[in-house]
């Protein structure tokens, strides 16, 4: 028999053998036990984590000839003994069709699949289609499959495996059960590799297996592929291949993380020459600058996580959540803890940011070596800088003179510099320590080291700012109004000559003047200094030269509206027009009765027909407004405040509320509106 690679040879054949996907396997086994089989499944996730494998196991479980609960098959796992399980495992089952969707992605192939799906399976219970790399199918092909996915025959089950579920149309995803697979944990990969090494007769130490598991990056298939390659290149001792960490690093083209630990120690000691020397040794050995930068970025990430998780130099605290965040071996956890102890969390974050930018630049730079060395030197330079918060904390808070450019705030005692000199950066000024003992005022605290919450503003400084007195807002404006002399002193309904419309608050009144005159008219009631309306101004009626202004107002419009609504309510089949006119806004202006409805132009002609129009005009004539023109306006109400309240029935609670003097006063002063009235009286009162 031809040789099989480890990834195929040790492919799981049962749900229990799949590592790291318990949330999927448990759900599918429960569905099999309860006979809740869906007609479509989508398996998505990282490469090499068991999507297609679980699809095949599910196909075996669906078409297994032994019933669940029998002696041969006590659980939902396939029996692996019947003809169906054997043929599916071998890949030659007639009723299980596995299609490479990356190749058969067009609409013609999907049409053939749709036509073949109508026929019942040849032997087994289900005809199963497994579409691998389903995101490669075109949109037109997916649309051709929609109806079959929505209402498939009882014997059809679709299983789609993909690494990019977002490329599958939402219409397809909504018709299937979607299972999102997780990346396999380092511990699970390490356990599988350890077991395979024993079965293959390979001697491998823990360091070598840890490197293989880390190289898999959450993919079991990638780890097995690298292990297969490592076994082929390993030296043979006593007939057994021997795997060690050095041989695997050389095979993968990586360097030990001890090199990066040494670089960070040199950065902490401000030894630029040592950093460049180590980089020169790595590059002269034939290592790629991009590969070194990539590996250094991963190491810095581990250091940041070790700092956040509080892992000590001896690896203490690496269990629990810290172990979940840091998916590396125990030795590497201790190494990351030692490097993290040299720096603060902010410094490690800046280091990681610089190396990420360096790694990005190496992809399109000509001289990669120079840019890699420059990125390492930037790490040394970052250690010579102080955070801007620490520099600003040296300046006095309560006033006083600030030190000039290049001058540090002095203390009474000289503090010897414990290590390499650092630069104080404040704006464009830099104070460089030139001696082993300098007069530098050290802050009492470091905002970064103690990680305290910073105050966004100084309360004392804010309290000291004077608050300007707001400018008074004028509320009354006097305008000259000229009233022409009429020919007669009698004003008819249809005659508007000599009429003046004066608005005082919310009241509108019309009058006839005896002779032309100019009057100052307040558009709004004057407000006293306390901001409240004056009672004298609010209650005083508008009088011009002793002539009382008593003409149709907004209250007249309400009366006309009530008359029209009552007239329509008494006629059969006029309830809808009555409600429409009751919800409309009525105004009397310029010899017209304008009715602003909430109906569209089309609906207005349908609701207010010729019969309704005659009834409304007849009601207006009876109310004394026959000379006014009725205008119906379509459209939507502009604001809720513009809607006039519906006339209350006589004797109702709302009518009594309208008669209350406090309510009338509120309407006069504030244009108040009664929306809800709750009657708390007893039923017999």
Buried (B, 14 or more C-beta within 10 A) or exposed (E): EEEEEBBEEBBBBBBEBBBBBEEBBEEBBEBBEEEEBEBBBBBBBBEBBBBBBBBBBBBBBBBBBBEBEEEEBEBBBBBBEBEBBBBBBEEEBEBBBBBEBEEBBEBEBBEEBBEEBEEEBEEBBBBBBBBBBBBBBBEEBBBBBEEBBEEBEEBBBBBBBBBEBEEBBEBBBEBBBBBEBBBBBBBBBBBBBEEBBEEBEBBBEEBBBBBBBBBBBBBBBBBBBBBBBBBEEBEEEEEEBBBBBEBBBEBBEBBBBEBBBBBBBBBBBBBBEBBBEBBEEBBEEEBBBBBBBBBBBBBBBBBBBBBBBEBBBEBEBBEEEBBEBBBBBEBBBBBBBBBBBBBBBBBBBBBBEBBBEBBEBBEEBEEBBEBBBEBBBBBBEBBEBBBEEBBEBBBEEEEEEEBEEEEBBEEEEEEEBEEEEBEBBBEEBEBEBEEEEBBBBEBEEBBBEEEEEEEEEEEEEEEEEEEEEEEEEEEEEEEEBEBEEBEEEEBEEEBEEBBBBBBBBEBBBBBBBBEEEEBEBBEBBEBEEEEEBEEEBBEEEBEBEEEEBEBBBEEBBBBBBBBBBEBBEEEEEBEEBBBBBBBBBBBBEEEEBBBBBBBEEEEBEEBBEEEBEEBBBBBBEEBBBEEBEBEBBBEEBEEEEEBBEBBBEEEEBBEBBBEEEEBEBBBBBEEEEBEEBEEEEEEEE
